[in-house]
């Protein structure tokens, strides 16, 4: 009952308040006051949203700071690695082995020598000499020695083994078969003997191993790639060419007595010939233009250096890139020079031209002097 009376009194008070507002303001002001809590609610909500945005921004700033710290930390350690870490990483990048430094010795100021041990083969050790930013390892020599000593073959008897030590204490290991001027006919057999050792080592073989044929002080490396990439026939042919080139430099008269004209014409191919165009050497940087023998094409080719092309009468160079022309006109036609194959019908040239292509394009007359190692070229 008391509640009912209180409610009636509250309703009466409210009606009186409405009448008073109408008399004083001409409208019921209590309506605005009733909406005030709504405005306060909106303001409270907006304030909450602002606070949430601030929290999100704080979180983002913190995350950015963590990321920047992480990046700077990585950069710092990448540029402040210890010498031991750099030696280990360099060894792994070169030879693919995980190793540890077991000893460090200072040879002189700025030069240190390290002894390294292969982690999964502790019996395998090798050394590194670090001078400034340069690294010298003897891993390949120790690897070569290990596999040659394990190789059980009668062919080992004809190999000469040499073990040396550099002034810095690095190990050098060499295995080679000596040959003389009379050995051209058996050189293929000797290359096959070297090939047996290469095959024994398999994928452990390194092209940096000193395994070669020795003609006096000259060396012939038949296998300069991994076993899976070696073309045995090409290795034999290239070794014969190298052998004859050495002989014709050191013992030309004896070679002419021993070998037929056919053999000399086939294999006597100096690697590079100096080019003389219309009686004039063509300089290029600190050297002169040279014609190189291509072992794949089995012929000489000439790179189209700008210094060579511009000496030809009637040539107008339209554009060039560094030492090569990219476009020039000659004989009423415009030629483009790219890394594509030469197609004279389309006026398209490669960066290198064969002797036949030089003759067809420029009507050149070419004489190769192998003894003087000069290519005499005449272009009218």
PEQUIHU-V57100 format. One record per pair of residues at least 12 apart in sequence whose C-alpha atoms are under 10 Angstrom apart, sorted by the first residue. I is the first residue (numbers start at 1). J is the second residue. If there is no record, write none. Layout:
BEGIN
i = [I & I]
j = [J & J]
END
This chain:
BEGIN
i = [14 & 17 & 17 & 18 & 18 & 83 & 83 & 83 & 83 & 84 & 84 & 84 & 84 & 84 & 84 & 84 & 85 & 85 & 86 & 86 & 86 & 87 & 87 & 87 & 87 & 87 & 87 & 87 & 87 & 87 & 87 & 87 & 87 & 88 & 88 & 88 & 88 & 88 & 88 & 90 & 90 & 91 & 91 & 91 & 91 & 91 & 91 & 91 & 94 & 94 & 95 & 95 & 95 & 97 & 97 & 97 & 97 & 97 & 98 & 98 & 98 & 98 & 98 & 98 & 99 & 99 & 99 & 99 & 99 & 99 & 99 & 99 & 99 & 99 & 100 & 100 & 100 & 100 & 100 & 100 & 100 & 100 & 101 & 101 & 101 & 101 & 101 & 101 & 101 & 101 & 101 & 101 & 102 & 102 & 102 & 102 & 102 & 103 & 103 & 103 & 103 & 104 & 104 & 104 & 104 & 105 & 106 & 106 & 107 & 107 & 107 & 107 & 107 & 108 & 109 & 109 & 110 & 110 & 110 & 110 & 111 & 111 & 111 & 111 & 111 & 111 & 111 & 112 & 112 & 112 & 112 & 112 & 112 & 112 & 113 & 113 & 113 & 113 & 113 & 113 & 113 & 113 & 113 & 113 & 113 & 114 & 114 & 114 & 114 & 114 & 114 & 115 & 115 & 115 & 115 & 116 & 116 & 116 & 124 & 124 & 124 & 124 & 125 & 125 & 125 & 125 & 126 & 126 & 126 & 126 & 126 & 126 & 126 & 126 & 127 & 127 & 127 & 127 & 127 & 128 & 128 & 128 & 129 & 129 & 129 & 136 & 136 & 137 & 137 & 137 & 138 & 138 & 138 & 138 & 138 & 138 & 139 & 139 & 139 & 140 & 140 & 140 & 140 & 140 & 140 & 140 & 140 & 140 & 141 & 141 & 141 & 141 & 141 & 141 & 141 & 141 & 141 & 141 & 142 & 142 & 142 & 142 & 143 & 143 & 143 & 143 & 143 & 143 & 144 & 144 & 144 & 144 & 144 & 144 & 144 & 144 & 144 & 144 & 144 & 144 & 145 & 145 & 145 & 145 & 145 & 145 & 145 & 146 & 147 & 147 & 147 & 147 & 147 & 147 & 147 & 148 & 148 & 148 & 148 & 148 & 148 & 148 & 150 & 150 & 151 & 151 & 151 & 151 & 152 & 152 & 153 & 153 & 153 & 154 & 155 & 155 & 155 & 155 & 155 & 156 & 156 & 156 & 156 & 156 & 156 & 157 & 158 & 158 & 158 & 158 & 158 & 158 & 159 & 159 & 159 & 159 & 159 & 159 & 159 & 159 & 159 & 159 & 159 & 160 & 160 & 160 & 160 & 160 & 160 & 161 & 161 & 161 & 161 & 161 & 161 & 162 & 162 & 162 & 162 & 163 & 172 & 172 & 173 & 173 & 173 & 174 & 174 & 174 & 174 & 175 & 175 & 175 & 175 & 175 & 175 & 175 & 176 & 176 & 176 & 176 & 176 & 176 & 176 & 176 & 176 & 177 & 177 & 177 & 177 & 177 & 177 & 177 & 177 & 177 & 177 & 177 & 178 & 178 & 178 & 178 & 178 & 178 & 178 & 179 & 179 & 179 & 179 & 179 & 179 & 180 & 180 & 180 & 180 & 180 & 180 & 181 & 181 & 181 & 181 & 181 & 181 & 181 & 181 & 181 & 181 & 181 & 181 & 181 & 182 & 182 & 182 & 182 & 183 & 183 & 184 & 184 & 184 & 184 & 184 & 184 & 184 & 185 & 185 & 187 & 187 & 187 & 187 & 187 & 188 & 188 & 188 & 188 & 188 & 188 & 188 & 189 & 190 & 190 & 190 & 190 & 191 & 191 & 191 & 191 & 191 & 191 & 191 & 191 & 191 & 191 & 191 & 192 & 192 & 192 & 192 & 194 & 194 & 194 & 194 & 194 & 194 & 195 & 195 & 195 & 195 & 195 & 195 & 195 & 197 & 198 & 198 & 198 & 198 & 199 & 199 & 199 & 200 & 201 & 202 & 202 & 202 & 203 & 203 & 203 & 204 & 204 & 205 & 205 & 205 & 206 & 206 & 206 & 206 & 206 & 207 & 207 & 207 & 207 & 207 & 207 & 208 & 208 & 208 & 209 & 209 & 209 & 211 & 211 & 212 & 213 & 213 & 214 & 215 & 215 & 215 & 216 & 216 & 218 & 218 & 218 & 218 & 219 & 219 & 219 & 219 & 220 & 220 & 220 & 220 & 220 & 220 & 221 & 221 & 221 & 221 & 222 & 222 & 222 & 222 & 222 & 222 & 222 & 222 & 223 & 223 & 223 & 234 & 234 & 237 & 237 & 237 & 238 & 238 & 238 & 238 & 239 & 240 & 240 & 240 & 240 & 241 & 241 & 241 & 241 & 241 & 241 & 241 & 241 & 241 & 242 & 242 & 242 & 242 & 242 & 243 & 243 & 244 & 244 & 244 & 244 & 244 & 244 & 244 & 244 & 245 & 245 & 245 & 245 & 245 & 245 & 245 & 245 & 246 & 246 & 247 & 248 & 248 & 248 & 248 & 248 & 248 & 249 & 249 & 252 & 266 & 268 & 268 & 269 & 269 & 269 & 269 & 269 & 269 & 269 & 269 & 269 & 270 & 270 & 270 & 270 & 270 & 270 & 270 & 270 & 270 & 270 & 271 & 271 & 271 & 271 & 271 & 271 & 271 & 271 & 271 & 272 & 272 & 272 & 272 & 272 & 272 & 272 & 272 & 272 & 272 & 272 & 272 & 273 & 273 & 273 & 273 & 273 & 273 & 273 & 273 & 273 & 273 & 273 & 273 & 273 & 273 & 273 & 273 & 273 & 274 & 274 & 274 & 274 & 274 & 274 & 274 & 274 & 274 & 274 & 274 & 274 & 274 & 275 & 275 & 275 & 275 & 275 & 275 & 275 & 275 & 275 & 275 & 275 & 275 & 276 & 276 & 276 & 276 & 276 & 276 & 276 & 276 & 276 & 276 & 277 & 277 & 277 & 277 & 277 & 277 & 277 & 277 & 277 & 277 & 277 & 278 & 278 & 278 & 278 & 278 & 278 & 278 & 278 & 279 & 279 & 279 & 280 & 280 & 280 & 280 & 281 & 281 & 281 & 282 & 282 & 282 & 282 & 282 & 283 & 283 & 284 & 284 & 284 & 284 & 284 & 285 & 285 & 288 & 288 & 289 & 289 & 289 & 289 & 289 & 289 & 290 & 290 & 290 & 290 & 290 & 290 & 291 & 291 & 291 & 291 & 291 & 291 & 291 & 291 & 292 & 292 & 293 & 294 & 297 & 299 & 299 & 299 & 300 & 300 & 300 & 300 & 300 & 300 & 300 & 301 & 301 & 301 & 301 & 301 & 301 & 301 & 301 & 302 & 302 & 302 & 302 & 302 & 302 & 302 & 303 & 303 & 303 & 303 & 303 & 303 & 304 & 304 & 304 & 304 & 304 & 304 & 304 & 304 & 304 & 304 & 304 & 305 & 305 & 305 & 305 & 305 & 305 & 305 & 306 & 306 & 306 & 306 & 306 & 306 & 306 & 306 & 306 & 307 & 307 & 307 & 308 & 308 & 308 & 309 & 309 & 309 & 310 & 310 & 311 & 312 & 312 & 312 & 312 & 312 & 313 & 313 & 313 & 313 & 313 & 314 & 314 & 314 & 314 & 314 & 315 & 315 & 315 & 315 & 315 & 315 & 315 & 316 & 316 & 316 & 316 & 316 & 317 & 317 & 317 & 317 & 318 & 318 & 318 & 319 & 319 & 320 & 324 & 324 & 324 & 325 & 325 & 325 & 326 & 326 & 326 & 326 & 327 & 327 & 329 & 330 & 330 & 331 & 331 & 333 & 334 & 334 & 334 & 335 & 335 & 335 & 336 & 336 & 336 & 336 & 337 & 337 & 337 & 337 & 338 & 338 & 338 & 339 & 339 & 340 & 341 & 342 & 342 & 343 & 344 & 344 & 344 & 347 & 349 & 355 & 355 & 358 & 358 & 359 & 359 & 359 & 362 & 362 & 362 & 363 & 363 & 363 & 364 & 364 & 364 & 364 & 364 & 365 & 365 & 365 & 365 & 366 & 366]
j = [30 & 29 & 30 & 30 & 31 & 112 & 114 & 130 & 133 & 100 & 101 & 102 & 103 & 104 & 114 & 116 & 100 & 101 & 130 & 133 & 135 & 99 & 100 & 101 & 114 & 116 & 128 & 129 & 130 & 134 & 135 & 136 & 137 & 100 & 101 & 114 & 116 & 117 & 128 & 135 & 137 & 116 & 127 & 128 & 135 & 136 & 137 & 139 & 137 & 139 & 139 & 140 & 206 & 117 & 118 & 119 & 120 & 121 & 116 & 117 & 118 & 119 & 120 & 121 & 116 & 117 & 118 & 119 & 120 & 121 & 122 & 124 & 125 & 126 & 114 & 115 & 116 & 117 & 118 & 119 & 122 & 125 & 114 & 115 & 116 & 117 & 118 & 119 & 125 & 126 & 127 & 128 & 114 & 115 & 116 & 117 & 125 & 115 & 116 & 117 & 127 & 116 & 127 & 128 & 129 & 129 & 129 & 130 & 129 & 130 & 131 & 168 & 169 & 131 & 131 & 132 & 130 & 131 & 132 & 133 & 129 & 130 & 131 & 132 & 133 & 134 & 168 & 128 & 129 & 130 & 131 & 132 & 135 & 168 & 127 & 128 & 129 & 130 & 131 & 135 & 136 & 137 & 168 & 169 & 170 & 126 & 127 & 128 & 129 & 130 & 137 & 127 & 128 & 129 & 137 & 128 & 137 & 139 & 139 & 142 & 143 & 146 & 138 & 139 & 142 & 143 & 138 & 139 & 140 & 141 & 142 & 143 & 170 & 171 & 139 & 142 & 169 & 170 & 171 & 168 & 169 & 170 & 168 & 169 & 170 & 168 & 170 & 170 & 171 & 172 & 165 & 169 & 170 & 171 & 172 & 173 & 170 & 171 & 172 & 171 & 172 & 173 & 205 & 206 & 207 & 208 & 209 & 210 & 163 & 170 & 171 & 172 & 173 & 174 & 206 & 208 & 209 & 210 & 171 & 172 & 173 & 209 & 173 & 201 & 204 & 205 & 206 & 209 & 172 & 173 & 174 & 175 & 201 & 204 & 205 & 206 & 208 & 209 & 210 & 211 & 161 & 163 & 172 & 173 & 174 & 175 & 209 & 201 & 197 & 198 & 200 & 201 & 202 & 204 & 205 & 161 & 174 & 175 & 197 & 198 & 200 & 201 & 200 & 201 & 196 & 197 & 200 & 201 & 197 & 200 & 193 & 196 & 197 & 193 & 190 & 193 & 194 & 196 & 197 & 175 & 176 & 177 & 193 & 194 & 197 & 177 & 175 & 176 & 177 & 178 & 190 & 193 & 174 & 175 & 176 & 177 & 178 & 190 & 193 & 194 & 211 & 212 & 213 & 174 & 175 & 176 & 177 & 178 & 214 & 173 & 174 & 175 & 176 & 177 & 211 & 174 & 175 & 176 & 210 & 175 & 209 & 210 & 209 & 210 & 211 & 209 & 210 & 211 & 212 & 194 & 209 & 210 & 211 & 212 & 213 & 214 & 194 & 210 & 211 & 212 & 213 & 214 & 219 & 220 & 221 & 190 & 191 & 193 & 194 & 211 & 212 & 213 & 214 & 215 & 219 & 220 & 190 & 212 & 213 & 214 & 215 & 216 & 219 & 213 & 214 & 215 & 216 & 219 & 243 & 213 & 214 & 215 & 216 & 243 & 247 & 215 & 216 & 243 & 244 & 246 & 247 & 248 & 250 & 251 & 254 & 255 & 258 & 259 & 254 & 255 & 258 & 259 & 215 & 243 & 240 & 243 & 244 & 255 & 258 & 259 & 263 & 240 & 259 & 213 & 236 & 239 & 240 & 243 & 232 & 233 & 235 & 236 & 237 & 239 & 240 & 236 & 212 & 213 & 222 & 236 & 212 & 213 & 220 & 221 & 222 & 223 & 232 & 235 & 236 & 239 & 240 & 222 & 232 & 235 & 236 & 211 & 212 & 213 & 221 & 222 & 223 & 211 & 222 & 223 & 227 & 230 & 232 & 235 & 211 & 211 & 223 & 226 & 227 & 226 & 227 & 228 & 227 & 227 & 226 & 227 & 228 & 226 & 227 & 228 & 226 & 227 & 225 & 226 & 227 & 223 & 224 & 225 & 226 & 227 & 221 & 223 & 224 & 225 & 226 & 227 & 223 & 224 & 225 & 221 & 223 & 224 & 223 & 224 & 224 & 239 & 243 & 243 & 243 & 246 & 247 & 246 & 250 & 242 & 243 & 246 & 247 & 239 & 242 & 243 & 246 & 238 & 239 & 240 & 242 & 243 & 246 & 235 & 238 & 239 & 242 & 234 & 235 & 236 & 237 & 238 & 239 & 240 & 242 & 235 & 236 & 239 & 295 & 296 & 266 & 267 & 295 & 267 & 295 & 296 & 298 & 267 & 263 & 266 & 267 & 268 & 263 & 264 & 266 & 267 & 268 & 269 & 270 & 271 & 295 & 267 & 268 & 269 & 270 & 271 & 267 & 268 & 259 & 263 & 264 & 266 & 267 & 268 & 269 & 270 & 264 & 267 & 268 & 269 & 270 & 271 & 370 & 371 & 268 & 270 & 268 & 264 & 268 & 269 & 270 & 370 & 371 & 270 & 371 & 371 & 298 & 370 & 371 & 292 & 293 & 294 & 295 & 298 & 299 & 300 & 370 & 373 & 291 & 292 & 293 & 300 & 369 & 370 & 371 & 372 & 373 & 374 & 290 & 291 & 292 & 293 & 294 & 295 & 300 & 370 & 373 & 289 & 290 & 291 & 292 & 293 & 294 & 300 & 301 & 370 & 373 & 374 & 375 & 288 & 289 & 290 & 291 & 292 & 293 & 300 & 302 & 368 & 369 & 370 & 371 & 372 & 373 & 374 & 375 & 376 & 287 & 288 & 289 & 290 & 291 & 292 & 368 & 369 & 372 & 373 & 374 & 375 & 376 & 288 & 289 & 290 & 291 & 302 & 308 & 368 & 373 & 374 & 375 & 376 & 377 & 288 & 289 & 290 & 308 & 366 & 374 & 375 & 376 & 377 & 378 & 289 & 308 & 311 & 312 & 364 & 366 & 375 & 376 & 377 & 378 & 379 & 311 & 312 & 365 & 376 & 377 & 378 & 379 & 380 & 376 & 377 & 378 & 311 & 376 & 377 & 378 & 308 & 374 & 376 & 305 & 307 & 308 & 309 & 311 & 307 & 308 & 305 & 306 & 307 & 308 & 323 & 307 & 323 & 307 & 308 & 302 & 303 & 304 & 305 & 307 & 308 & 302 & 303 & 305 & 373 & 374 & 375 & 303 & 352 & 353 & 354 & 355 & 373 & 374 & 375 & 352 & 354 & 354 & 354 & 354 & 354 & 355 & 356 & 352 & 353 & 354 & 355 & 356 & 368 & 375 & 351 & 352 & 353 & 354 & 355 & 356 & 357 & 358 & 351 & 352 & 353 & 354 & 355 & 357 & 358 & 324 & 350 & 351 & 352 & 353 & 354 & 323 & 324 & 325 & 326 & 337 & 349 & 350 & 351 & 352 & 353 & 358 & 320 & 322 & 323 & 324 & 325 & 351 & 352 & 319 & 320 & 321 & 322 & 323 & 324 & 325 & 326 & 328 & 323 & 324 & 325 & 323 & 324 & 325 & 324 & 325 & 328 & 325 & 328 & 379 & 330 & 362 & 378 & 379 & 380 & 330 & 331 & 362 & 379 & 380 & 329 & 330 & 331 & 332 & 380 & 328 & 329 & 330 & 331 & 332 & 334 & 362 & 328 & 329 & 330 & 331 & 334 & 329 & 330 & 334 & 335 & 334 & 335 & 336 & 336 & 337 & 337 & 337 & 338 & 351 & 337 & 338 & 351 & 338 & 349 & 350 & 351 & 348 & 349 & 347 & 361 & 362 & 361 & 362 & 347 & 346 & 347 & 348 & 347 & 348 & 349 & 348 & 349 & 350 & 351 & 349 & 350 & 351 & 352 & 350 & 351 & 352 & 351 & 352 & 352 & 353 & 354 & 357 & 357 & 357 & 360 & 361 & 361 & 361 & 367 & 377 & 377 & 379 & 377 & 378 & 379 & 378 & 379 & 380 & 378 & 379 & 380 & 376 & 377 & 378 & 379 & 380 & 377 & 378 & 379 & 380 & 378 & 379]
END
